[in-house]
Amino acid sequence: MKKDLHPTDYRFVVFQDEAAGFAFLTQSTATSNEKIKWEDGNEYPLVKLHISSASHPFFTGEEKIIDTEGRVDRFKARAAAAEERRKALASKAKKAAVSKQKKEAKSEA
């Protein structure tokens, strides 16, 4: 095993979710200039979080259910419409080429 690979400065740190007002104490190497007095009366470094299990929609049960079937149907409809446009443009280009050939044939005669 390699020496000096893993950090050795583990210490107790409080992580606080600002949105939910939730905090927990754990060991970490995260650095912080702020301190907080914890429930046991000791002061610990404070790391503020924007989201945690207390405020994340997946864990709170407030997640949005995505209508994937509707999305798939809309995608298929757009793809079919694009294919129709491609066929129409190809047909129009073919007709224009035939018309151009007829005009050139008339001008030669």
C-alpha positions as CSV (number, residue, x, y, z in Angstrom):
1,M,0.0,0.0,0.0
2,K,1.3,3.5,-0.8
3,K,2.4,5.6,2.1
4,D,1.0,9.2,2.6
5,L,-1.8,8.6,0.2
6,H,-4.8,9.1,2.5
7,P,-5.4,12.3,4.5
8,T,-4.5,12.2,8.1
9,D,-6.2,15.5,9.3
10,Y,-9.7,14.0,10.0
11,R,-11.6,16.0,12.6
12,F,-15.1,16.6,13.7
13,V,-17.0,19.0,11.5
14,V,-20.6,20.3,11.5
15,F,-22.4,20.3,8.1
16,Q,-25.4,22.7,8.1
17,D,-28.1,22.8,5.4
18,E,-29.1,26.4,5.2
19,A,-32.4,25.8,3.4
20,A,-33.8,23.2,5.9
21,G,-32.1,24.3,9.1
22,F,-30.7,20.8,9.4
23,A,-27.2,20.1,10.8
24,F,-25.1,17.0,11.5
25,L,-21.8,16.3,13.1
26,T,-19.3,14.0,11.4
27,Q,-15.6,13.5,10.7
28,S,-14.2,15.2,7.7
29,T,-11.2,16.9,6.2
30,A,-13.3,19.8,4.9
31,T,-11.9,23.2,5.9
32,S,-13.8,26.2,7.2
33,N,-13.2,29.5,8.8
34,E,-16.5,29.5,10.6
35,K,-17.2,27.7,13.9
36,I,-20.4,26.7,15.6
37,K,-21.2,25.6,19.2
38,W,-22.7,22.1,19.0
39,E,-25.2,20.3,21.2
40,D,-22.5,18.7,23.3
41,G,-21.1,22.2,24.2
42,N,-18.0,22.0,22.1
43,E,-17.1,24.2,19.2
44,Y,-16.6,22.7,15.8
45,P,-15.8,24.0,12.3
46,L,-18.9,24.8,10.3
47,V,-19.4,23.9,6.6
48,K,-22.6,25.3,5.1
49,L,-24.5,23.3,2.5
50,H,-27.0,24.4,-0.1
51,I,-28.8,21.0,-0.1
52,S,-28.8,17.9,2.0
53,S,-31.0,14.9,2.6
54,A,-33.3,17.2,4.6
55,S,-34.0,19.5,1.7
56,H,-33.4,17.4,-1.5
57,P,-36.7,16.6,-3.3
58,F,-35.8,12.9,-3.7
59,F,-35.5,12.4,0.0
60,T,-38.4,14.7,1.0
61,G,-40.9,13.0,-1.3
62,E,-41.5,16.2,-3.3
63,E,-39.8,15.0,-6.5
64,K,-41.6,15.8,-9.7
65,I,-42.7,12.9,-11.8
66,I,-41.7,13.4,-15.4
67,D,-44.1,12.5,-18.2
68,T,-41.6,10.5,-20.2
69,E,-44.3,8.9,-22.4
70,G,-45.5,12.3,-23.5
71,R,-42.0,13.3,-24.2
72,V,-41.4,10.2,-26.3
73,D,-44.6,10.8,-28.3
74,R,-43.7,14.4,-29.0
75,F,-40.2,13.4,-30.1
76,K,-41.6,10.8,-32.5
77,A,-44.1,13.4,-33.9
78,R,-41.2,15.9,-34.5
79,A,-39.1,13.2,-36.1
80,A,-42.0,12.2,-38.4
81,A,-42.7,15.8,-39.3
82,A,-39.0,16.4,-40.1
83,E,-39.0,13.3,-42.4
84,E,-42.1,14.6,-44.2
85,R,-40.3,18.0,-44.7
86,R,-37.2,16.2,-46.1
87,K,-39.3,14.2,-48.5
88,A,-41.2,17.3,-49.6
89,L,-38.0,19.3,-50.2
90,A,-36.4,16.3,-52.1
91,S,-39.5,16.1,-54.3
92,K,-39.5,19.8,-54.9
93,A,-35.8,19.8,-55.8
94,K,-36.4,16.8,-58.2
95,K,-39.2,18.7,-59.9
96,A,-37.1,21.8,-60.2
97,A,-34.2,19.8,-61.8
98,V,-36.6,18.2,-64.3
99,S,-38.1,21.6,-65.1
100,K,-34.6,23.1,-65.6
101,Q,-33.7,20.2,-67.9
102,K,-36.8,20.8,-70.0
103,K,-36.0,24.5,-70.3
104,E,-32.4,23.8,-71.4
105,A,-33.7,21.3,-73.9
106,K,-36.1,23.9,-75.4
107,S,-33.4,26.6,-75.6
108,E,-31.0,24.2,-77.4
109,A,-33.6,23.4,-80.0
